[in-house]
Amino acid sequence: MAEADNKQADYLLDITKDRCPMTFVKTRLTLDKMQSGDTLCVRLKGEEPLKNVPRSAKELGHLVAEPILEENGVTSINIEKV
């Protein structure tokens, strides 16, 4: 499966203060509102969301870009809705 690009995203979701399973619940709700081809940048913090959010998005068939480490342990991930 191809991966999404780390381009400018159409949507931004900050879940840095949330814990699993709410991290993917919020991601899924946002993805459900988007159009096919739109890109969502998810900002998250912690090992569990970093593992679960991309995995769950891929399982739903979306394209997930490589994570980008930001400051203070925050990671951003672009997800392209398919």
Secondary structure, DSSP 8 states (H G I E B T S, - for coil): ---------SEEEE-TT--TTHHHHHHHHHHHHS-TT-EEEEEEESHHHHHHHHHHHHHTT-EE---EE-STTEEEEEEE--
